């Protein structure tokens, strides 16, 4: 039940904020943000 609620809230927030939902992992998100910030080094995975 908790996952369903969280997913519905996520969809609503994206819809209200005119955002696109992406199902990416933490490492992919860190790489994306590093690229946006002009940092070409990859984040360390521990």
PDBQT receptor file of N, H, CA, C and O in Angstrom, charges set to zero:
ATOM      1  N   UNK A   1       0.824  -1.202   0.000  1.00  0.00    +0.000 N 
ATOM      2  CA  UNK A   1       0.000   0.000   0.000  1.00  0.00    +0.000 C 
ATOM      3  C   UNK A   1       0.863   1.258   0.000  1.00  0.00    +0.000 C 
ATOM      4  O   UNK A   1       0.531   2.245  -0.657  1.00  0.00    +0.000 OA
ATOM      5  N   UNK A   2       1.974   1.221   0.740  1.00  0.00    +0.000 N 
ATOM      6  H   UNK A   2       2.244   0.420   1.274  1.00  0.00    +0.000 HD
ATOM      7  CA  UNK A   2       2.843   2.390   0.834  1.00  0.00    +0.000 C 
ATOM      8  C   UNK A   2       3.471   2.771  -0.496  1.00  0.00    +0.000 C 
ATOM      9  O   UNK A   2       3.585   3.953  -0.821  1.00  0.00    +0.000 OA
ATOM     10  N   UNK A   3       3.881   1.761  -1.270  1.00  0.00    +0.000 N 
ATOM     11  H   UNK A   3       3.789   0.801  -1.006  1.00  0.00    +0.000 HD
ATOM     12  CA  UNK A   3       4.495   2.040  -2.570  1.00  0.00    +0.000 C 
ATOM     13  C   UNK A   3       3.482   2.636  -3.537  1.00  0.00    +0.000 C 
ATOM     14  O   UNK A   3       3.814   3.531  -4.314  1.00  0.00    +0.000 OA
ATOM     15  N   UNK A   4       2.263   2.149  -3.493  1.00  0.00    +0.000 N 
ATOM     16  H   UNK A   4       1.993   1.422  -2.861  1.00  0.00    +0.000 HD
ATOM     17  CA  UNK A   4       1.213   2.676  -4.361  1.00  0.00    +0.000 C 
ATOM     18  C   UNK A   4       0.944   4.143  -4.036  1.00  0.00    +0.000 C 
ATOM     19  O   UNK A   4       0.821   4.971  -4.939  1.00  0.00    +0.000 OA
ATOM     20  N   UNK A   5       0.852   4.461  -2.753  1.00  0.00    +0.000 N 
ATOM     21  H   UNK A   5       0.952   3.788  -2.019  1.00  0.00    +0.000 HD
ATOM     22  CA  UNK A   5       0.620   5.841  -2.330  1.00  0.00    +0.000 C 
ATOM     23  C   UNK A   5       1.776   6.742  -2.776  1.00  0.00    +0.000 C 
ATOM     24  O   UNK A   5       1.559   7.822  -3.325  1.00  0.00    +0.000 OA
ATOM     25  N   UNK A   6       3.010   6.281  -2.530  1.00  0.00    +0.000 N 
ATOM     26  H   UNK A   6       3.187   5.403  -2.084  1.00  0.00    +0.000 HD
ATOM     27  CA  UNK A   6       4.186   7.072  -2.901  1.00  0.00    +0.000 C 
ATOM     28  C   UNK A   6       4.232   7.311  -4.402  1.00  0.00    +0.000 C 
ATOM     29  O   UNK A   6       4.564   8.411  -4.845  1.00  0.00    +0.000 OA
ATOM     30  N   UNK A   7       3.901   6.289  -5.193  1.00  0.00    +0.000 N 
ATOM     31  H   UNK A   7       3.631   5.396  -4.834  1.00  0.00    +0.000 HD
ATOM     32  CA  UNK A   7       3.917   6.433  -6.642  1.00  0.00    +0.000 C 
ATOM     33  C   UNK A   7       2.843   7.415  -7.105  1.00  0.00    +0.000 C 
ATOM     34  O   UNK A   7       3.075   8.214  -8.011  1.00  0.00    +0.000 OA
ATOM     35  N   UNK A   8       1.671   7.351  -6.482  1.00  0.00    +0.000 N 
ATOM     36  H   UNK A   8       1.482   6.701  -5.745  1.00  0.00    +0.000 HD
ATOM     37  CA  UNK A   8       0.596   8.280  -6.851  1.00  0.00    +0.000 C 
ATOM     38  C   UNK A   8       0.949   9.718  -6.489  1.00  0.00    +0.000 C 
ATOM     39  O   UNK A   8       0.644  10.638  -7.248  1.00  0.00    +0.000 OA
ATOM     40  N   UNK A   9       1.587   9.921  -5.339  1.00  0.00    +0.000 N 
ATOM     41  H   UNK A   9       1.835   9.173  -4.723  1.00  0.00    +0.000 HD
ATOM     42  CA  UNK A   9       2.024  11.266  -4.943  1.00  0.00    +0.000 C 
ATOM     43  C   UNK A   9       3.087  11.768  -5.914  1.00  0.00    +0.000 C 
ATOM     44  O   UNK A   9       3.065  12.932  -6.315  1.00  0.00    +0.000 OA
ATOM     45  N   UNK A  10       4.017  10.894  -6.291  1.00  0.00    +0.000 N 
ATOM     46  H   UNK A  10       4.036   9.949  -5.965  1.00  0.00    +0.000 HD
ATOM     47  CA  UNK A  10       5.076  11.248  -7.240  1.00  0.00    +0.000 C 
ATOM     48  C   UNK A  10       4.473  11.680  -8.580  1.00  0.00    +0.000 C 
ATOM     49  O   UNK A  10       4.886  12.686  -9.156  1.00  0.00    +0.000 OA
ATOM     50  N   UNK A  11       3.505  10.921  -9.065  1.00  0.00    +0.000 N 
ATOM     51  H   UNK A  11       3.170  10.103  -8.597  1.00  0.00    +0.000 HD
ATOM     52  CA  UNK A  11       2.848  11.264 -10.330  1.00  0.00    +0.000 C 
ATOM     53  C   UNK A  11       2.124  12.596 -10.240  1.00  0.00    +0.000 C 
ATOM     54  O   UNK A  11       2.188  13.405 -11.165  1.00  0.00    +0.000 OA
ATOM     55  N   UNK A  12       1.429  12.828  -9.120  1.00  0.00    +0.000 N 
ATOM     56  H   UNK A  12       1.376  12.170  -8.369  1.00  0.00    +0.000 HD
ATOM     57  CA  UNK A  12       0.701  14.087  -8.933  1.00  0.00    +0.000 C 
ATOM     58  C   UNK A  12       1.656  15.276  -8.889  1.00  0.00    +0.000 C 
ATOM     59  O   UNK A  12       1.403  16.307  -9.512  1.00  0.00    +0.000 OA
ATOM     60  N   UNK A  13       2.750  15.128  -8.154  1.00  0.00    +0.000 N 
ATOM     61  H   UNK A  13       2.956  14.290  -7.648  1.00  0.00    +0.000 HD
ATOM     62  CA  UNK A  13       3.726  16.225  -8.056  1.00  0.00    +0.000 C 
ATOM     63  C   UNK A  13       4.336  16.540  -9.418  1.00  0.00    +0.000 C 
ATOM     64  O   UNK A  13       4.514  17.706  -9.769  1.00  0.00    +0.000 OA
ATOM     65  N   UNK A  14       4.656  15.498 -10.182  1.00  0.00    +0.000 N 
ATOM     66  H   UNK A  14       4.511  14.551  -9.896  1.00  0.00    +0.000 HD
ATOM     67  CA  UNK A  14       5.219  15.712 -11.517  1.00  0.00    +0.000 C 
ATOM     68  C   UNK A  14       4.208  16.393 -12.418  1.00  0.00    +0.000 C 
ATOM     69  O   UNK A  14       4.558  17.290 -13.185  1.00  0.00    +0.000 OA
ATOM     70  N   UNK A  15       2.967  15.975 -12.330  1.00  0.00    +0.000 N 
ATOM     71  H   UNK A  15       2.683  15.246 -11.708  1.00  0.00    +0.000 HD
ATOM     72  CA  UNK A  15       1.920  16.555 -13.162  1.00  0.00    +0.000 C 
ATOM     73  C   UNK A  15       1.702  18.030 -12.828  1.00  0.00    +0.000 C 
ATOM     74  O   UNK A  15       1.615  18.872 -13.721  1.00  0.00    +0.000 OA
ATOM     75  N   UNK A  16       1.618  18.328 -11.549  1.00  0.00    +0.000 N 
ATOM     76  H   UNK A  16       1.689  17.644 -10.823  1.00  0.00    +0.000 HD
ATOM     77  CA  UNK A  16       1.385  19.713 -11.121  1.00  0.00    +0.000 C 
ATOM     78  C   UNK A  16       2.570  20.619 -11.424  1.00  0.00    +0.000 C 
ATOM     79  O   UNK A  16       2.394  21.815 -11.658  1.00  0.00    +0.000 OA
ATOM     80  N   UNK A  17       3.777  20.056 -11.422  1.00  0.00    +0.000 N 
ATOM     81  H   UNK A  17       3.919  19.085 -11.232  1.00  0.00    +0.000 HD
ATOM     82  CA  UNK A  17       4.973  20.848 -11.684  1.00  0.00    +0.000 C 
ATOM     83  C   UNK A  17       5.420  20.807 -13.127  1.00  0.00    +0.000 C 
ATOM     84  O   UNK A  17       6.495  21.305 -13.462  1.00  0.00    +0.000 OA
ATOM     85  N   UNK A  18       4.594  20.211 -13.996  1.00  0.00    +0.000 N 
ATOM     86  H   UNK A  18       3.721  19.807 -13.724  1.00  0.00    +0.000 HD
ATOM     87  CA  UNK A  18       4.945  20.069 -15.412  1.00  0.00    +0.000 C 
ATOM     88  C   UNK A  18       6.322  19.437 -15.587  1.00  0.00    +0.000 C 
ATOM     89  O   UNK A  18       7.137  19.911 -16.378  1.00  0.00    +0.000 OA
ATOM     90  N   UNK A  19       6.572  18.364 -14.843  1.00  0.00    +0.000 N 
ATOM     91  H   UNK A  19       5.910  17.979 -14.200  1.00  0.00    +0.000 HD
ATOM     92  CA  UNK A  19       7.853  17.664 -14.887  1.00  0.00    +0.000 C 
ATOM     93  C   UNK A  19       7.669  16.288 -15.527  1.00  0.00    +0.000 C 
ATOM     94  O   UNK A  19       6.563  15.751 -15.572  1.00  0.00    +0.000 OA
ATOM     95  N   UNK A  20       8.762  15.739 -16.013  1.00  0.00    +0.000 N 
ATOM     96  H   UNK A  20       9.661  16.176 -15.976  1.00  0.00    +0.000 HD
ATOM     97  CA  UNK A  20       8.765  14.417 -16.607  1.00  0.00    +0.000 C 
ATOM     98  C   UNK A  20       9.260  13.426 -15.560  1.00  0.00    +0.000 C 
ATOM     99  O   UNK A  20      10.250  13.684 -14.876  1.00  0.00    +0.000 OA
ATOM    100  N   UNK A  21       8.578  12.305 -15.436  1.00  0.00    +0.000 N 
ATOM    101  H   UNK A  21       7.773  12.096 -15.992  1.00  0.00    +0.000 HD
ATOM    102  CA  UNK A  21       9.014  11.253 -14.525  1.00  0.00    +0.000 C 
ATOM    103  C   UNK A  21      10.035  10.368 -15.213  1.00  0.00    +0.000 C 
ATOM    104  O   UNK A  21       9.822   9.925 -16.341  1.00  0.00    +0.000 OA
ATOM    105  N   UNK A  22      11.132  10.113 -14.541  1.00  0.00    +0.000 N 
ATOM    106  H   UNK A  22      11.306  10.473 -13.624  1.00  0.00    +0.000 HD
ATOM    107  CA  UNK A  22      12.150   9.202 -15.044  1.00  0.00    +0.000 C 
ATOM    108  C   UNK A  22      12.456   8.187 -13.961  1.00  0.00    +0.000 C 
ATOM    109  O   UNK A  22      12.562   8.528 -12.783  1.00  0.00    +0.000 OA
ATOM    110  N   UNK A  23      12.596   6.949 -14.367  1.00  0.00    +0.000 N 
ATOM    111  H   UNK A  23      12.510   6.672 -15.324  1.00  0.00    +0.000 HD
ATOM    112  CA  UNK A  23      12.967   5.906 -13.430  1.00  0.00    +0.000 C 
ATOM    113  C   UNK A  23      14.443   5.592 -13.610  1.00  0.00    +0.000 C 
ATOM    114  O   UNK A  23      14.816   4.653 -14.315  1.00  0.00    +0.000 OA
ATOM    115  N   UNK A  24      15.279   6.402 -12.954  1.00  0.00    +0.000 N 
ATOM    116  H   UNK A  24      14.976   7.164 -12.381  1.00  0.00    +0.000 HD
ATOM    117  CA  UNK A  24      16.721   6.195 -13.013  1.00  0.00    +0.000 C 
ATOM    118  C   UNK A  24      17.230   5.941 -11.605  1.00  0.00    +0.000 C 
ATOM    119  O   UNK A  24      16.578   6.291 -10.621  1.00  0.00    +0.000 OA
ATOM    120  N   UNK A  25      18.392   5.334 -11.522  1.00  0.00    +0.000 N 
ATOM    121  H   UNK A  25      18.921   5.050 -12.322  1.00  0.00    +0.000 HD
ATOM    122  CA  UNK A  25      18.998   5.038 -10.237  1.00  0.00    +0.000 C 
ATOM    123  C   UNK A  25      19.797   6.208  -9.712  1.00  0.00    +0.000 C 
ATOM    124  O   UNK A  25      19.963   7.225 -10.386  1.00  0.00    +0.000 OA
ATOM    125  N   UNK A  26      20.291   6.047  -8.494  1.00  0.00    +0.000 N 
ATOM    126  H   UNK A  26      20.156   5.221  -7.947  1.00  0.00    +0.000 HD
ATOM    127  CA  UNK A  26      21.058   7.103  -7.838  1.00  0.00    +0.000 C 
ATOM    128  C   UNK A  26      22.333   7.439  -8.601  1.00  0.00    +0.000 C 
ATOM    129  O   UNK A  26      22.661   8.615  -8.761  1.00  0.00    +0.000 OA
ATOM    130  N   UNK A  27      23.053   6.433  -9.071  1.00  0.00    +0.000 N 
ATOM    131  H   UNK A  27      22.786   5.478  -8.941  1.00  0.00    +0.000 HD
ATOM    132  CA  UNK A  27      24.309   6.686  -9.782  1.00  0.00    +0.000 C 
ATOM    133  C   UNK A  27      24.045   7.471 -11.057  1.00  0.00    +0.000 C 
ATOM    134  O   UNK A  27      24.776   8.413 -11.364  1.00  0.00    +0.000 OA
ATOM    135  N   UNK A  28      23.016   7.099 -11.800  1.00  0.00    +0.000 N 
ATOM    136  H   UNK A  28      22.423   6.333 -11.551  1.00  0.00    +0.000 HD
ATOM    137  CA  UNK A  28      22.680   7.832 -13.024  1.00  0.00    +0.000 C 
ATOM    138  C   UNK A  28      22.316   9.281 -12.710  1.00  0.00    +0.000 C 
ATOM    139  O   UNK A  28      22.682  10.192 -13.452  1.00  0.00    +0.000 OA
ATOM    140  N   UNK A  29      21.603   9.488 -11.623  1.00  0.00    +0.000 N 
ATOM    141  H   UNK A  29      21.305   8.748 -11.020  1.00  0.00    +0.000 HD
ATOM    142  CA  UNK A  29      21.225  10.851 -11.219  1.00  0.00    +0.000 C 
ATOM    143  C   UNK A  29      22.466  11.662 -10.841  1.00  0.00    +0.000 C 
ATOM    144  O   UNK A  29      22.561  12.842 -11.178  1.00  0.00    +0.000 OA
ATOM    145  N   UNK A  30      23.414  11.033 -10.143  1.00  0.00    +0.000 N 
ATOM    146  H   UNK A  30      23.337  10.074  -9.870  1.00  0.00    +0.000 HD
ATOM    147  CA  UNK A  30      24.643  11.735  -9.774  1.00  0.00    +0.000 C 
ATOM    148  C   UNK A  30      25.452  12.104 -11.012  1.00  0.00    +0.000 C 
ATOM    149  O   UNK A  30      26.010  13.199 -11.082  1.00  0.00    +0.000 OA
ATOM    150  N   UNK A  31      25.519  11.212 -11.977  1.00  0.00    +0.000 N 
ATOM    151  H   UNK A  31      25.065  10.323 -11.920  1.00  0.00    +0.000 HD
ATOM    152  CA  UNK A  31      26.235  11.508 -13.226  1.00  0.00    +0.000 C 
ATOM    153  C   UNK A  31      25.567  12.664 -13.957  1.00  0.00    +0.000 C 
ATOM    154  O   UNK A  31      26.241  13.562 -14.462  1.00  0.00    +0.000 OA
ATOM    155  N   UNK A  32      24.249  12.636 -14.011  1.00  0.00    +0.000 N 
ATOM    156  H   UNK A  32      23.701  11.906 -13.601  1.00  0.00    +0.000 HD
ATOM    157  CA  UNK A  32      23.488  13.702 -14.667  1.00  0.00    +0.000 C 
ATOM    158  C   UNK A  32      23.779  15.049 -14.014  1.00  0.00    +0.000 C 
ATOM    159  O   UNK A  32      24.053  16.028 -14.707  1.00  0.00    +0.000 OA
ATOM    160  N   UNK A  33      23.721  15.103 -12.689  1.00  0.00    +0.000 N 
ATOM    161  H   UNK A  33      23.498  14.308 -12.126  1.00  0.00    +0.000 HD
ATOM    162  CA  UNK A  33      23.958  16.367 -11.990  1.00  0.00    +0.000 C 
ATOM    163  C   UNK A  33      25.411  16.816 -12.119  1.00  0.00    +0.000 C 
ATOM    164  O   UNK A  33      25.678  18.014 -12.217  1.00  0.00    +0.000 OA
ATOM    165  N   UNK A  34      26.354  15.873 -12.121  1.00  0.00    +0.000 N 
ATOM    166  H   UNK A  34      26.137  14.900 -12.042  1.00  0.00    +0.000 HD
ATOM    167  CA  UNK A  34      27.760  16.223 -12.320  1.00  0.00    +0.000 C 
ATOM    168  C   UNK A  34      27.960  16.858 -13.688  1.00  0.00    +0.000 C 
ATOM    169  O   UNK A  34      28.687  17.842 -13.823  1.00  0.00    +0.000 OA
ATOM    170  N   UNK A  35      27.313  16.292 -14.697  1.00  0.00    +0.000 N 
ATOM    171  H   UNK A  35      26.722  15.493 -14.587  1.00  0.00    +0.000 HD
ATOM    172  CA  UNK A  35      27.410  16.824 -16.049  1.00  0.00    +0.000 C 
ATOM    173  C   UNK A  35      26.815  18.223 -16.124  1.00  0.00    +0.000 C 
ATOM    174  O   UNK A  35      27.385  19.111 -16.759  1.00  0.00    +0.000 OA
ATOM    175  N   UNK A  36      25.677  18.419 -15.482  1.00  0.00    +0.000 N 
ATOM    176  H   UNK A  36      25.214  17.698 -14.966  1.00  0.00    +0.000 HD
ATOM    177  CA  UNK A  36      25.053  19.741 -15.482  1.00  0.00    +0.000 C 
ATOM    178  C   UNK A  36      25.943  20.790 -14.826  1.00  0.00    +0.000 C 
ATOM    179  O   UNK A  36      25.961  21.950 -15.237  1.00  0.00    +0.000 OA
ATOM    180  N   UNK A  37      26.674  20.373 -13.813  1.00  0.00    +0.000 N 
ATOM    181  H   UNK A  37      26.660  19.430 -13.480  1.00  0.00    +0.000 HD
ATOM    182  CA  UNK A  37      27.534  21.297 -13.074  1.00  0.00    +0.000 C 
ATOM    183  C   UNK A  37      28.912  21.448 -13.706  1.00  0.00    +0.000 C 
ATOM    184  O   UNK A  37      29.769  22.147 -13.164  1.00  0.00    +0.000 OA
ATOM    185  N   UNK A  38      29.135  20.797 -14.852  1.00  0.00    +0.000 N 
ATOM    186  H   UNK A  38      28.439  20.230 -15.293  1.00  0.00    +0.000 HD
ATOM    187  CA  UNK A  38      30.409  20.932 -15.548  1.00  0.00    +0.000 C 
ATOM    188  C   UNK A  38      31.511  20.076 -14.965  1.00  0.00    +0.000 C 
ATOM    189  O   UNK A  38      32.681  20.262 -15.301  1.00  0.00    +0.000 OA
ATOM    190  N   UNK A  39      31.163  19.146 -14.102  1.00  0.00    +0.000 N 
ATOM    191  H   UNK A  39      30.212  18.995 -13.829  1.00  0.00    +0.000 HD
ATOM    192  CA  UNK A  39      32.146  18.251 -13.498  1.00  0.00    +0.000 C 
ATOM    193  C   UNK A  39      32.186  16.978 -14.327  1.00  0.00    +0.000 C 
ATOM    194  O   UNK A  39      31.207  16.233 -14.369  1.00  0.00    +0.000 OA
ATOM    195  N   UNK A  40      33.303  16.725 -14.983  1.00  0.00    +0.000 N 
ATOM    196  H   UNK A  40      34.098  17.331 -14.949  1.00  0.00    +0.000 HD
ATOM    197  CA  UNK A  40      33.406  15.564 -15.872  1.00  0.00    +0.000 C 
ATOM    198  C   UNK A  40      33.825  14.287 -15.163  1.00  0.00    +0.000 C 
ATOM    199  O   UNK A  40      33.849  13.222 -15.781  1.00  0.00    +0.000 OA
ATOM    200  N   UNK A  41      34.157  14.372 -13.871  1.00  0.00    +0.000 N 
ATOM    201  H   UNK A  41      34.138  15.237 -13.369  1.00  0.00    +0.000 HD
ATOM    202  CA  UNK A  41      34.555  13.153 -13.159  1.00  0.00    +0.000 C 
ATOM    203  C   UNK A  41      33.325  12.391 -12.703  1.00  0.00    +0.000 C 
ATOM    204  O   UNK A  41      32.316  12.984 -12.322  1.00  0.00    +0.000 OA
ATOM    205  N   UNK A  42      33.418  11.088 -12.747  1.00  0.00    +0.000 N 
ATOM    206  H   UNK A  42      34.237  10.606 -13.057  1.00  0.00    +0.000 HD
ATOM    207  CA  UNK A  42      32.303  10.248 -12.353  1.00  0.00    +0.000 C 
ATOM    208  C   UNK A  42      32.256  10.117 -10.846  1.00  0.00    +0.000 C 
ATOM    209  O   UNK A  42      33.301  10.111 -10.196  1.00  0.00    +0.000 OA
ATOM    210  N   UNK A  43      31.060  10.011 -10.271  1.00  0.00    +0.000 N 
ATOM    211  H   UNK A  43      30.210  10.015 -10.798  1.00  0.00    +0.000 HD
ATOM    212  CA  UNK A  43      30.956   9.845  -8.820  1.00  0.00    +0.000 C 
ATOM    213  C   UNK A  43      31.491   8.472  -8.413  1.00  0.00    +0.000 C 
ATOM    214  O   UNK A  43      31.417   7.507  -9.173  1.00  0.00    +0.000 OA
ATOM    215  N   UNK A  44      32.032   8.409  -7.193  1.00  0.00    +0.000 N 
ATOM    216  H   UNK A  44      32.093   9.193  -6.575  1.00  0.00    +0.000 HD
ATOM    217  CA  UNK A  44      32.538   7.125  -6.710  1.00  0.00    +0.000 C 
ATOM    218  C   UNK A  44      31.378   6.262  -6.242  1.00  0.00    +0.000 C 
ATOM    219  O   UNK A  44      30.430   6.753  -5.630  1.00  0.00    +0.000 OA
ATOM    220  N   UNK A  45      31.463   4.989  -6.534  1.00  0.00    +0.000 N 
ATOM    221  H   UNK A  45      32.233   4.590  -7.032  1.00  0.00    +0.000 HD
ATOM    222  CA  UNK A  45      30.432   4.046  -6.120  1.00  0.00    +0.000 C 
ATOM    223  C   UNK A  45      30.996   3.235  -4.966  1.00  0.00    +0.000 C 
ATOM    224  O   UNK A  45      32.026   2.575  -5.106  1.00  0.00    +0.000 OA
ATOM    225  N   UNK A  46      30.323   3.284  -3.834  1.00  0.00    +0.000 N 
ATOM    226  H   UNK A  46      29.487   3.819  -3.720  1.00  0.00    +0.000 HD
ATOM    227  CA  UNK A  46      30.793   2.541  -2.668  1.00  0.00    +0.000 C 
ATOM    228  C   UNK A  46      29.783   1.528  -2.217  1.00  0.00    +0.000 C 
ATOM    229  O   UNK A  46      30.019   0.813  -1.244  1.00  0.00    +0.000 OA
TER     230      UNK A  46
